[in-house]
Amino acid sequence: MAAPKGNQYAKGHGKGRPLIYDDDRLEEEAIALLEWVKVPDNLFLEDFAWDRGYSPKRISEFAKSNKDFSESLEQFKDRQVNKLLKLGLNRGYDPGFTRYTLPRVAKDRPEWRASWDQPEETKEAPPANIIINKIEK
């Protein structure tokens, strides 16, 4: 079937989807992230993304494409860990909840991994040692 007339993308002349989050916009997002994390109740990155009108899955894409956003994201993670520790120590959050949450929130930081967390390199379950008792008749 031929391309519809008037569709510039079908003719091969288009440049694809327009870029909404260019470098200037991502620098604004980086500044907004650092301002957002200063509010005491703002703790989880997903909330920031939803408040700003995009999916939390886009955050890693933004960090890869813009250095300023990547640096702001690292500062956010430092502040987030700090807030969680203070809330857990001061009983603002249940310490058990904090102990469970820190390894998940700071998953790229090995010092917060719990003993039950599997290494990130292996996506498969570790090999199990199975003991089979042979029944003899």
N, CA and C atoms as a LAMMPS dump frame, in Angstrom:
ITEM: TIMESTEP
0
ITEM: NUMBER OF ATOMS
411
ITEM: BOX BOUNDS ff ff ff
-5.0000000000000000e+02 5.0000000000000000e+02
-5.0000000000000000e+02 5.0000000000000000e+02
-5.0000000000000000e+02 5.0000000000000000e+02
ITEM: ATOMS id mol type element x y z
1 1 1 N 0.854 -1.171 0
2 1 2 C 0 0 0
3 1 3 C 0.896 1.229 0
4 2 1 N 0.542 2.196 -0.761
5 2 2 C 1.341 3.416 -0.888
6 2 3 C 1.162 4.292 0.347
7 3 1 N 2.168 5.114 0.568
8 3 2 C 2.108 6.028 1.702
9 3 3 C 1.04 7.082 1.448
10 4 1 N 0.282 7.446 2.46
11 4 2 C -0.745 8.474 2.28
12 4 3 C -0.104 9.805 1.888
13 5 1 N -0.803 10.532 1.046
14 5 2 C -0.286 11.835 0.616
15 5 3 C -0.348 12.813 1.784
16 6 1 N 0.68 13.626 1.895
17 6 2 C 0.714 14.641 2.934
18 6 3 C 1.348 14.178 4.234
19 7 1 N 1.705 12.915 4.333
20 7 2 C 2.329 12.411 5.549
21 7 3 C 3.844 12.498 5.382
22 8 1 N 4.433 13.532 5.945
23 8 2 C 5.871 13.752 5.76
24 8 3 C 6.725 12.634 6.356
25 9 1 N 6.235 11.953 7.379
26 9 2 C 7.017 10.887 7.993
27 9 3 C 7.014 9.626 7.112
28 10 1 N 5.911 9.387 6.411
29 10 2 C 5.824 8.225 5.537
30 10 3 C 6.702 8.395 4.304
31 11 1 N 6.949 9.609 3.883
32 11 2 C 7.757 9.867 2.693
33 11 3 C 9.248 9.748 2.97
34 12 1 N 9.63 9.654 4.232
35 12 2 C 11.046 9.573 4.553
36 12 3 C 11.686 10.921 4.818
37 13 1 N 10.891 11.973 4.806
38 13 2 C 11.425 13.313 5.033
39 13 3 C 11.385 13.714 6.506
40 14 1 N 10.633 12.978 7.294
41 14 2 C 10.474 13.334 8.695
42 14 3 C 11.693 12.983 9.522
43 15 1 N 11.789 13.588 10.668
44 15 2 C 12.912 13.349 11.578
45 15 3 C 12.484 12.498 12.765
46 16 1 N 11.315 11.924 12.714
47 16 2 C 10.845 11.098 13.812
48 16 3 C 10.041 11.902 14.814
49 17 1 N 9.887 11.342 15.965
50 17 2 C 9.114 11.979 17.022
51 17 3 C 9.816 13.254 17.478
52 18 1 N 9.076 14.34 17.661
53 18 2 C 9.726 15.571 18.116
54 18 3 C 10.333 15.396 19.51
55 19 1 N 11.471 16.016 19.739
56 19 2 C 12.188 15.9 21.007
57 19 3 C 11.615 16.898 22.005
58 20 1 N 10.958 16.371 23.03
59 20 2 C 10.348 17.228 24.049
60 20 3 C 11.368 17.567 25.131
61 21 1 N 12.142 16.557 25.551
62 21 2 C 13.104 16.745 26.636
63 21 3 C 14.496 16.939 26.048
64 22 1 N 14.75 18.15 25.586
65 22 2 C 16.078 18.479 25.073
66 22 3 C 16.975 18.867 26.249
67 23 1 N 18.205 19.262 25.96
68 23 2 C 19.158 19.567 27.039
69 23 3 C 18.685 20.703 27.936
70 24 1 N 18.085 21.732 27.361
71 24 2 C 17.591 22.848 28.188
72 24 3 C 16.492 22.384 29.132
73 25 1 N 15.581 21.571 28.626
74 25 2 C 14.482 21.079 29.459
75 25 3 C 15.01 20.142 30.553
76 26 1 N 16.012 19.314 30.224
77 26 2 C 16.562 18.401 31.227
78 26 3 C 17.342 19.145 32.296
79 27 1 N 17.963 20.259 31.934
80 27 2 C 18.635 21.08 32.954
81 27 3 C 17.609 21.688 33.903
82 28 1 N 16.446 22.081 33.369
83 28 2 C 15.364 22.567 34.23
84 28 3 C 14.875 21.457 35.156
85 29 1 N 14.764 20.244 34.623
86 29 2 C 14.342 19.109 35.441
87 29 3 C 15.368 18.806 36.526
88 30 1 N 16.647 18.96 36.216
89 30 2 C 17.702 18.721 37.2
90 30 3 C 17.576 19.705 38.362
91 31 1 N 17.329 20.965 38.044
92 31 2 C 17.152 21.985 39.089
93 31 3 C 15.887 21.692 39.894
94 32 1 N 14.823 21.317 39.199
95 32 2 C 13.555 21.01 39.88
96 32 3 C 13.703 19.812 40.815
97 33 1 N 14.494 18.83 40.407
98 33 2 C 14.718 17.65 41.257
99 33 3 C 15.411 18.031 42.555
100 34 1 N 16.423 18.888 42.462
101 34 2 C 17.135 19.301 43.674
102 34 3 C 16.26 20.167 44.577
103 35 1 N 15.377 20.952 44.002
104 35 2 C 14.451 21.746 44.813
105 35 3 C 13.385 20.85 45.442
106 36 1 N 12.941 19.861 44.692
107 36 2 C 11.88 18.972 45.159
108 36 3 C 12.339 18.146 46.349
109 37 1 N 13.58 17.693 46.332
110 37 2 C 14.069 16.824 47.405
111 37 3 C 14.304 17.595 48.706
112 38 1 N 14.35 18.91 48.656
113 38 2 C 14.538 19.714 49.87
114 38 3 C 13.307 19.693 50.774
115 39 1 N 12.15 19.402 50.193
116 39 2 C 10.921 19.317 50.986
117 39 3 C 10.971 18.027 51.798
118 40 1 N 10.773 18.109 53.117
119 40 2 C 10.951 16.926 53.969
120 40 3 C 10.108 15.708 53.593
121 41 1 N 8.878 15.907 53.145
122 41 2 C 8.014 14.765 52.824
123 41 3 C 8.325 14.139 51.468
124 42 1 N 9.071 14.812 50.639
125 42 2 C 9.402 14.277 49.321
126 42 3 C 10.574 13.32 49.448
127 43 1 N 10.302 12.047 49.194
128 43 2 C 11.299 11.03 49.46
129 43 3 C 11.547 10.088 48.294
130 44 1 N 10.508 9.779 47.527
131 44 2 C 10.654 8.76 46.5
132 44 3 C 10.643 9.372 45.102
133 45 1 N 11.575 8.924 44.297
134 45 2 C 11.82 9.465 42.966
135 45 3 C 10.604 9.307 42.051
136 46 1 N 9.859 8.234 42.219
137 46 2 C 8.685 8.02 41.387
138 46 3 C 7.677 9.149 41.57
139 47 1 N 7.543 9.636 42.8
140 47 2 C 6.624 10.737 43.056
141 47 3 C 7.042 11.995 42.302
142 48 1 N 8.348 12.243 42.256
143 48 2 C 8.838 13.403 41.505
144 48 3 C 8.448 13.286 40.035
145 49 1 N 8.665 12.121 39.455
146 49 2 C 8.359 11.936 38.035
147 49 3 C 6.867 12.132 37.769
148 50 1 N 6.024 11.53 38.609
149 50 2 C 4.584 11.687 38.391
150 50 3 C 4.165 13.137 38.583
151 51 1 N 4.74 13.832 39.58
152 51 2 C 4.424 15.251 39.794
153 51 3 C 4.804 16.101 38.588
154 52 1 N 5.886 15.714 37.908
155 52 2 C 6.363 16.482 36.745
156 52 3 C 5.698 16.054 35.438
157 53 1 N 4.917 14.979 35.478
158 53 2 C 4.134 14.613 34.313
159 53 3 C 4.742 13.596 33.371
160 54 1 N 5.651 12.786 33.857
161 54 2 C 6.2 11.721 33.014
162 54 3 C 6.4 10.462 33.83
163 55 1 N 6.643 9.389 33.12
164 55 2 C 6.816 8.086 33.76
165 55 3 C 8.157 8.012 34.482
166 56 1 N 8.206 7.345 35.638
167 56 2 C 9.486 7.178 36.335
168 56 3 C 10.518 6.418 35.511
169 57 1 N 10.08 5.642 34.54
170 57 2 C 11.018 4.901 33.7
171 57 3 C 11.859 5.826 32.826
172 58 1 N 11.415 7.049 32.63
173 58 2 C 12.163 8.003 31.802
174 58 3 C 13.375 8.581 32.531
175 59 1 N 13.413 8.462 33.843
176 59 2 C 14.478 9.093 34.624
177 59 3 C 15.843 8.537 34.251
178 60 1 N 15.97 7.234 34.086
179 60 2 C 17.265 6.669 33.705
180 60 3 C 17.656 7.124 32.301
181 61 1 N 16.685 7.275 31.43
182 61 2 C 16.949 7.801 30.079
183 61 3 C 17.472 9.231 30.16
184 62 1 N 16.866 10.042 31.021
185 62 2 C 17.312 11.426 31.184
186 62 3 C 18.736 11.47 31.735
187 63 1 N 19.032 10.611 32.694
188 63 2 C 20.365 10.597 33.31
189 63 3 C 21.438 10.2 32.302
190 64 1 N 21.112 9.297 31.392
191 64 2 C 22.081 8.886 30.377
192 64 3 C 22.343 9.973 29.346
193 65 1 N 21.331 10.772 29.067
194 65 2 C 21.468 11.744 27.989
195 65 3 C 21.912 13.131 28.445
196 66 1 N 21.864 13.41 29.762
197 66 2 C 22.219 14.755 30.218
198 66 3 C 23.066 14.672 31.482
199 67 1 N 24.234 15.299 31.441
200 67 2 C 25.176 15.249 32.568
201 67 3 C 24.627 15.961 33.801
202 68 1 N 23.992 17.113 33.611
203 68 2 C 23.447 17.856 34.758
204 68 3 C 22.364 17.052 35.477
205 69 1 N 21.496 16.417 34.704
206 69 2 C 20.449 15.614 35.326
207 69 3 C 21.049 14.428 36.058
208 70 1 N 22.084 13.835 35.474
209 70 2 C 22.753 12.698 36.108
210 70 3 C 23.365 13.102 37.453
211 71 1 N 24.004 14.269 37.5
212 71 2 C 24.595 14.752 38.752
213 71 3 C 23.513 15.065 39.782
214 72 1 N 22.414 15.661 39.335
215 72 2 C 21.308 15.949 40.256
216 72 3 C 20.699 14.665 40.795
217 73 1 N 20.629 13.648 39.957
218 73 2 C 20.095 12.362 40.39
219 73 3 C 20.984 11.737 41.464
220 74 1 N 22.295 11.839 41.312
221 74 2 C 23.215 11.322 42.34
222 74 3 C 23.041 12.083 43.654
223 75 1 N 22.901 13.408 43.582
224 75 2 C 22.673 14.191 44.798
225 75 3 C 21.343 13.812 45.437
226 76 1 N 20.337 13.581 44.598
227 76 2 C 19.043 13.148 45.126
228 76 3 C 19.181 11.84 45.889
229 77 1 N 19.906 10.887 45.308
230 77 2 C 20.063 9.581 45.955
231 77 3 C 20.793 9.708 47.286
232 78 1 N 21.806 10.572 47.353
233 78 2 C 22.506 10.801 48.62
234 78 3 C 21.552 11.359 49.669
235 79 1 N 20.749 12.334 49.278
236 79 2 C 19.801 12.934 50.22
237 79 3 C 18.722 11.934 50.626
238 80 1 N 18.305 11.108 49.68
239 80 2 C 17.274 10.119 49.953
240 80 3 C 17.75 9.111 50.996
241 81 1 N 18.969 8.615 50.838
242 81 2 C 19.53 7.681 51.813
243 81 3 C 19.644 8.362 53.17
244 82 1 N 20.093 9.609 53.175
245 82 2 C 20.228 10.37 54.416
246 82 3 C 18.876 10.52 55.111
247 83 1 N 17.843 10.879 54.347
248 83 2 C 16.504 11.027 54.93
249 83 3 C 15.999 9.701 55.5
250 84 1 N 16.178 8.617 54.735
251 84 2 C 15.712 7.317 55.222
252 84 3 C 16.428 6.908 56.501
253 85 1 N 17.729 7.145 56.568
254 85 2 C 18.47 6.803 57.783
255 85 3 C 17.974 7.6 58.979
256 86 1 N 17.803 8.891 58.794
257 86 2 C 17.334 9.736 59.892
258 86 3 C 15.933 9.331 60.338
259 87 1 N 15.053 9.049 59.364
260 87 2 C 13.695 8.632 59.726
261 87 3 C 13.697 7.296 60.463
262 88 1 N 14.565 6.383 60.061
263 88 2 C 14.642 5.093 60.733
264 88 3 C 15.227 5.209 62.124
265 89 1 N 16.259 6.041 62.278
266 89 2 C 16.904 6.195 63.58
267 89 3 C 16.044 6.971 64.566
268 90 1 N 15.284 7.941 64.069
269 90 2 C 14.452 8.775 64.94
270 90 3 C 13.031 8.25 65.067
271 91 1 N 12.798 7.038 64.576
272 91 2 C 11.497 6.373 64.636
273 91 3 C 10.425 7.131 63.856
274 92 1 N 10.83 7.941 62.866
275 92 2 C 9.856 8.546 61.965
276 92 3 C 9.244 7.469 61.08
277 93 1 N 10.058 6.513 60.698
278 93 2 C 9.62 5.298 60.017
279 93 3 C 10.004 4.133 60.901
280 94 1 N 9.289 3.06 60.726
281 94 2 C 9.63 1.834 61.433
282 94 3 C 11.034 1.406 61.001
283 95 1 N 11.945 1.126 61.925
284 95 2 C 13.301 0.711 61.543
285 95 3 C 13.326 -0.535 60.661
286 96 1 N 12.377 -1.44 60.851
287 96 2 C 12.298 -2.615 59.989
288 96 3 C 11.965 -2.227 58.554
289 97 1 N 11.063 -1.263 58.41
290 97 2 C 10.717 -0.759 57.089
291 97 3 C 11.934 -0.106 56.443
292 98 1 N 12.657 0.67 57.22
293 98 2 C 13.839 1.339 56.693
294 98 3 C 14.89 0.322 56.286
295 99 1 N 15.065 -0.702 57.098
296 99 2 C 16.046 -1.747 56.782
297 99 3 C 15.684 -2.463 55.489
298 100 1 N 14.397 -2.625 55.26
299 100 2 C 13.94 -3.273 54.036
300 100 3 C 14.034 -2.323 52.831
301 101 1 N 13.75 -1.052 53.05
302 101 2 C 13.679 -0.08 51.96
303 101 3 C 15.049 0.346 51.448
304 102 1 N 16.01 0.547 52.331
305 102 2 C 17.319 1.054 51.901
306 102 3 C 17.988 0.224 50.806
307 103 1 N 18.034 -1.096 50.907
308 103 2 C 18.67 -1.855 49.817
309 103 3 C 17.934 -1.726 48.482
310 104 1 N 16.643 -1.469 48.523
311 104 2 C 15.899 -1.328 47.283
312 104 3 C 16.037 0.064 46.698
313 105 1 N 16.06 1.064 47.545
314 105 2 C 16.195 2.44 47.072
315 105 3 C 17.615 2.709 46.594
316 106 1 N 18.595 2.215 47.334
317 106 2 C 20.003 2.447 46.991
318 106 3 C 20.606 1.184 46.407
319 107 1 N 19.927 0.598 45.424
320 107 2 C 20.367 -0.694 44.902
321 107 3 C 21.68 -0.624 44.139
322 108 1 N 22.071 0.556 43.678
323 108 2 C 23.351 0.671 42.979
324 108 3 C 24.51 0.907 43.946
325 109 1 N 24.209 0.941 45.227
326 109 2 C 25.242 1.14 46.246
327 109 3 C 25.398 -0.142 47.065
328 110 1 N 26.505 -0.838 46.887
329 110 2 C 26.651 -2.158 47.512
330 110 3 C 26.652 -2.135 49.036
331 111 1 N 26.977 -1.023 49.654
332 111 2 C 27.035 -1.004 51.118
333 111 3 C 25.655 -1.15 51.763
334 112 1 N 24.576 -0.95 50.991
335 112 2 C 23.242 -1.065 51.553
336 112 3 C 22.568 -2.379 51.203
337 113 1 N 23.254 -3.237 50.512
338 113 2 C 22.648 -4.524 50.174
339 113 3 C 22.528 -5.386 51.418
340 114 1 N 21.427 -6.067 51.498
341 114 2 C 21.213 -6.977 52.615
342 114 3 C 21.796 -8.339 52.254
343 115 1 N 21.959 -9.167 53.244
344 115 2 C 22.567 -10.472 53.016
345 115 3 C 21.715 -11.349 52.108
346 116 1 N 20.41 -11.116 52.067
347 116 2 C 19.539 -11.954 51.255
348 116 3 C 19.434 -11.454 49.81
349 117 1 N 19.959 -10.267 49.521
350 117 2 C 19.901 -9.753 48.157
351 117 3 C 20.877 -10.492 47.27
352 118 1 N 20.427 -10.837 46.091
353 118 2 C 21.295 -11.511 45.142
354 118 3 C 22.101 -10.471 44.375
355 119 1 N 23.273 -10.843 43.919
356 119 2 C 24.053 -9.904 43.117
357 119 3 C 23.307 -9.532 41.836
358 120 1 N 23.521 -8.303 41.387
359 120 2 C 22.831 -7.812 40.204
360 120 3 C 23.268 -8.511 38.926
361 121 1 N 24.494 -9.034 38.883
362 121 2 C 25.01 -9.63 37.651
363 121 3 C 24.193 -10.848 37.24
364 122 1 N 23.783 -11.637 38.211
365 122 2 C 23.051 -12.855 37.879
366 122 3 C 21.569 -12.603 38.039
367 123 1 N 20.838 -12.817 36.986
368 123 2 C 19.39 -12.656 37.038
369 123 3 C 18.711 -13.986 37.354
370 124 1 N 19.501 -15.071 37.375
371 124 2 C 18.954 -16.388 37.659
372 124 3 C 19.148 -16.707 39.138
373 125 1 N 18.39 -17.646 39.586
374 125 2 C 18.527 -18.096 40.97
375 125 3 C 19.85 -18.846 41.114
376 126 1 N 20.495 -18.746 42.265
377 126 2 C 21.737 -19.487 42.458
378 126 3 C 21.477 -20.986 42.402
379 127 1 N 22.456 -21.761 41.979
380 127 2 C 22.221 -23.207 41.895
381 127 3 C 21.97 -23.783 43.291
382 128 1 N 20.993 -24.617 43.355
383 128 2 C 20.623 -25.207 44.647
384 128 3 C 21.302 -26.564 44.785
385 129 1 N 21.746 -26.831 45.966
386 129 2 C 22.3 -28.155 46.263
387 129 3 C 21.154 -29.029 46.737
388 130 1 N 20.893 -30.047 45.975
389 130 2 C 19.773 -30.916 46.292
390 130 3 C 20.313 -32.261 46.761
391 131 1 N 19.827 -32.688 47.886
392 131 2 C 20.207 -33.99 48.412
393 131 3 C 19.043 -34.934 48.159
394 132 1 N 19.351 -35.976 47.438
395 132 2 C 18.307 -36.95 47.123
396 132 3 C 18.608 -38.222 47.91
397 133 1 N 17.65 -38.617 48.694
398 133 2 C 17.771 -39.858 49.447
399 133 3 C 17.245 -40.993 48.582
400 134 1 N 18.051 -41.94 48.376
401 134 2 C 17.679 -43.079 47.546
402 134 3 C 17.004 -44.117 48.436
403 135 1 N 15.835 -44.477 48.014
404 135 2 C 15.101 -45.485 48.779
405 135 3 C 15.382 -46.85 48.161
406 136 1 N 15.895 -47.705 48.97
407 136 2 C 16.199 -49.061 48.483
408 136 3 C 15.141 -50.014 48.998
409 137 1 N 14.845 -50.975 48.168
410 137 2 C 13.84 -51.969 48.555
411 137 3 C 14.469 -53.162 49.18
